[in-house]
Amino acid sequence: MVRILTFSTLFPSSVRPGHGIFVETRLRELMASGNLESRVVAPVPWFFSKDARYGDYAKFARTPLREFRNGLDVQHPRYLLPPGVGMNVAPIMLAVGARGSIRKLLDEGFDFDVIDAHYYYPDGVAAGLLARHFGKPFTVTARGSDINLIGGYSIPRRWMQWTAKRAMASIGVSRALTEVMAQQVGMSSEKLLVMPNGVDLDRFHIRPQESARVALGWPAVPTLLSVGNLVENKGHHIAIEAISRLPAFRLVVAGEGPEREKLETSARQGGVSSRVEFVGRLDQDQLAMCYSAADILVLPSSREGWPNVLLESMACGTPVVATAVGGVAEIITSPSAGRMIAHRDATDLCAAIADLWNHLPGREAVRSCAESCSWQRTSDAQLKLFTRIATDQKELTDA
């Protein structure tokens, strides 16, 4: 049986259950094969106080050092991020902070075969440092903003190049992302693999729209849904502007983040606050109900790796409209799935919504577009990769 050490700061905890849920889901789906064993090291930044007045920072302090989540053994060691120079030294601080937890796992008898890191910077770079320290092979999965945004900075980019040369494989969640990894970051295409996220077709399934709306207390009117952290690049502000031009529609915004007050002000100033509802951060089951209750999901992002929300919505039978960035074109491959917009503005968004509304596909047709994206394909590819690495390493050790 292959043993992997999953390493990422993007991993849920009892304090932040929705943080990095896609990494946990990917791992749980992989472990369902029964051919793999894993432990998780998911560091969090050190913070001095658990007092709720410090908001999200206090959640770092309240995160348990070790916990068991959904059958997974997860450690949350602390690491320091010095103000002002945090980005450039983050990989080193992350590796130093995690080293003790990894040593503890080895002492407990978990002699893992591979370090499986998620998010290229700083997590993947830290994994490269830790792999060198413990004499283990490693892989890194890029997620999107780690490459599209952080990869634009010179020092992180050089760190990523150093890591990519030493990794057994660098994985992108979309073809578009691996192209950026090769062309703009300078990673060798020979080690690049595409392993997209899948969708949980059991959790995200078609429910009767009317009963979903009753359960949520939504009125029976055309409804758009916008899901994601309340930050500029997700484009919630564009969706709010679009609502001002679509008087027959209402908008539900699911997520939390620093832009919430600004978005609420925009809705109020635009005269649409009565048609825009902010529901905060929702868990996966609540989101599934919202997808079923909505008519169209909108995602006017400025950048994406592989936006899971599109597949989740489609699996619930709800078509989507999204900016043609990152892996979006690899998800919206049919008119039944939805529409893509070339320009990230309210004009294009309104036009796409109107066109989709006038040619609204049946919910079964929308779901069929997501059914080919189950987790099985990616889990099989991961298991094959990790098995090969573990076998090669054993042969090298025995030689």
N, C-alpha and C positions, 0 to 999 in steps of 0.2 A: 504493500500500500504506500502511495506517495504521501509524503508529509510536507505541507507548505506553511510558511509563516506569512500571514497576510499583514502588510504594513501600510498604514495610511492614517493621516489626520482626518480624513473624510470617512468617518464611521460613527454610527449612532451610539448613544449611551442612554442610560436610564434618565439622565438629566436633559439630554438633547436627542430624543428618539427619532426625529426626522432628519438629523444631520448625516449626510452621506448615505442615505438609505439605499441608494443604488449600488454601492459597493457591498453592503451587507447582503442585499438580494442576490447579487451576482455570486457571492461566495456560498450562500445557502443553496442556490440552484446547483452549483458545482458539487457540493458535498452530498447532494441527494443521490448522486450516482453510487455512493457507497464505496468508491474506490480511492478515497482521498481523506486525509485527516488534516485539520488545520488548527492553529492557534492564531490569535489576533493581537497585534500590538498597535494601538491607536492613540498616539500621544496627544495631549492637549496643552496649550500654553499655561505656564504657571501664573496664578493670580493670588493675591494676598488675602482676599476676603470673600466669604460666602454670603455677605449681606446683599439682599435683593435690590438695594438701592443702586448697586453697581450694574444692574441689568445683565446682559449676556456675559459680561466678564465674570460675574459671580458664579455663573454656571460652570466655568472652568474649574473653579475651586470646589464646587459641589460634586463634580464628577468623581465617582469611586475609582480607587486605584486599580481594582480588579472586580469584574462582575461576569455573570453568565447570562447571555442574551440569546434566546431562540436556539439553545443548544450549543452556543459558541462561547469559548473561554476567551474573554477580552481583557487585556491590560491597558490602562490609561496612564502611562508615565508622564511626568511633567517636563517641559523644556522651557528655557528662557529665551525671550526675544528682546534684545536691547533696543531701546528707542532710537530711531534715526537710521540705524544700519541693519535693521531686522531682515530685510529682504536678502541682502548679500550674504549674511552669515547664518541664515535660517537653516540650511542643510546641516551645517556643523553642529549647531545647537540642538537640532532635532536628533541627530545621531548620538550625541553625547547623552541626551536625556533618555533615549530608548535603550542604550546599551545594557543597563542593569536589568531591565525586564527581559531582554533576550537571553542574557546569561542565566537568569532564573529559570527560564523555560528549558534551557540545555541541562541545567543542574537537576531539574525535575524529570529528565529522561526524554524530553521531546527534542530529539536530534533531527531537526527538519532538513529536507533536501533542497528546498528552493525558497528564497524570499520573493514574495509576490507583492510588489508595491503598486499603489494607485495614486495618481496625480504626479506629474513629472517633476514639478518644482514646488516646494523643496523636498517633498516626500521621496520621489524617485532618486534624487541625488543622495539624500541621506541613506537610502537603502543601499546605494552603491558603496558608500563609505562603510556601512555596517557589514556588507557582504565581504569587503576586503578584510575587515577586522576579524570576522569569524570564519573566513575561508569558505564561503558558500556562494553558489551561483545565484543570480537574481534576474527578475524580469520587471519591467515597468509598464503600466498602462496609463496612457495619456487620456485626459478627459475632455479637454476643450480649451478653457481659459488659461490653463497652465501653458499651453502651446501658443494659442492665438493672442493672448495678452502678455503674459510674463515672458514668453519667448522673444518679445521685442526688445527686452532689456539686455545689454551686452554681457554683464557679469552672469546673470542667470542662464543666458544662452550658452556661454562657455561651459558652465557647470553641466548643463544638459548634454552638450557634446561629449564632455568627459565621461558622463554616465552612459550614454548610448554606445560608446566604444567598448565598454566593459560589460554591458548587459547581455544576457543570452538572447533576449528579444525585447524590442520596444513595440508596444501594442497600441493601436489607435482604435477608438470606438466607431470610426467611420473612415471610408476611403479618403474623403476630403481632408480629414485631419492628418492621416499619414502622408498625404501629399505635402501639407504644410511642414510636417516634421522633417521631410526629406529636403524640400526646396528652400525653405526659409530658416529652419533651425540647423540644417546641415547634417542630419542623421543618415547613416548608410541604409539605402533601400533594401539591402540584403537581409537586414535584421528586422525589418518592419513587417508587422502582421496586423490584419484588420479583424477585430472581434467585437462586433456591435453588441450593445445591450439588448436583451430580449424584453418581453412583456409577460407578466403573469396573467395568462388567459383565464385562469379560474377566478382570481380576485376581480379582474377587470372584464366584466361581461355585460351583455345587454340586459337592462332592466326596463320595465315599462316606464316611459317618460312621465306619464301622468302620476303614477304612484310615487316616483322619485321626487317629483315636485311637491307633492302633498307632504311627504316625509320631511322635506327640507323647509316647507313653508314658503315655497316660491310661487308667485302668481303664474297663471297660464298665459304667458306672453312670450314672444320670441326672445331668447336669452343667449347672450354670448358669455363665454367663460374665459378668464385669463388667469393662468396658474404659474407661480414662480416667486422667487424672492423679490421683494419690493425694492429693486435697484434699477438704475437707468437702463442698463443694457437689455433688460427683459421687455421693455417697451410698453409697460402698463399705461404710461402717459399717452401713448399713441392710441391705445384702445379707448381711453377716456375721451380723447379728442374725436375719435370716430363716432362714438355714441352721440355726440352733439349733432352729428350729421345724419344719424339714423334714428329718427324719432319713434319708430315702432319697436325698437329694441331696448332691452336693459342689459347691464353688464354686471357680472359677479367676479370679483377679484379675490383669488385665494392665495394667501401668502403673507409673510411678514418681512419687515426690513426697514432700513433707514429712510426710505422715500415715502413711507405711509402718510405722514402729515402733509407732505407736499402734494401727493396724489389726491388726498381728500380735499385740499384747497383748490386744486385744479378742477375737480368735479363740481365744487361749490361755485367757483368763479365762472365756470362754463354753463352753469344753470342746469346741470344734469345730476346733481347729487341724489335726487329722488329716484333716479334710474340706475345708480351705481351702488352696489352693495359690497362692502369689504367684510369678508368672513374670517380673516386671519389664517394662520397655518393649520392645515388639516392633515389628519393621518390618512393612510392609504385607503382604508375602507370608506372614509368620509369623501375622499376625492372621487372614488369610484361612483358614489351616489351622485355627486355633482356632475361628473361627465355624463351620466345617464339622463340627468334632468336638463342639461343644456342642449341647445340646438347646434352651436358651433363653438369650437375652441379657437382662440386667437393667440398667436405667439409672434408678435412683431419684434423679435430680438435683433440685436446688432451682431451677435456672435453666438455660435452654438457648437458643441461637439456632436453629441447624439442626444437630442432632446427627448427624454423618456415620456414626457407628458403627451407628445403627439401620438405615440403608440398606445398609451393608456387610454386616451380619449377614443381613438379609432377602435380599440378592442371593446369599448362600451357602445360602439355604434354611432359615435358622434364625430362628424367630419371636422377638418381643421383648416385654418388659414395661418400661414407662417412665412416669415422672411426667408428667402432662398439663400441661407448661409449655412456653412458647415455641412453636417450630414443630413440636413432637411430634405434635399433632393433625393436622398437614398431612402427616405421614408415615404414622402408623398410622391408615389410613382404612378398614380392613377387618378383620374377625375373623381372617382368614388371616394378616394381618401381625403380630398380637399383641394385647396389652391395654394400656390406660392406667389409671393409678391416680390418684385425686383427692387422696388424702392421702399425703404422703411419710413413710410409716412402715412398720415391718415387718409389721404386721397386714394392711394393704392389699396390700403386696407379696406376702405369702404367699398371700393369697386369690386374687390375680390369677395367680400361678404355678400354683396348684392347678387353677384353672379352665382355664387354657391347657393344662396337662399332660393334663387329662381330655378335652380337645377338640383335641388336637394336630393341626394341619393338615399336609398333605403338603408336602414340601420344594419341589416345583414350584409349588404354590399360593402359598407364601410368596415365592418368587423373583418370581413374576408381579407381586406388589405393588411390587417395586422396579424392574421393567423399564421403567416409564414415566418413571423419574427418571434417564435417562442424561444425560450432560453436553451433548448436542447442543443442547437447548432453551436452556440458559443461554449456551452459547458463541455461538449465533446472536443472542441478545438483546444480548450484550456487543458483538459485532462491529457490529451495527446502530447501537448507541448511540455507539460510538467513531467510526464512519464519519461519522455525522451531525455530531458535535462537530468533527471534523477538517475536514469540508466547510464548515461554518458559519464556522469560524475562518479558513479560506483565503479565503472570499468576503469576510469582514470585512477581511482584510489587503489583498486586491486592490482593494477599493472605494476 
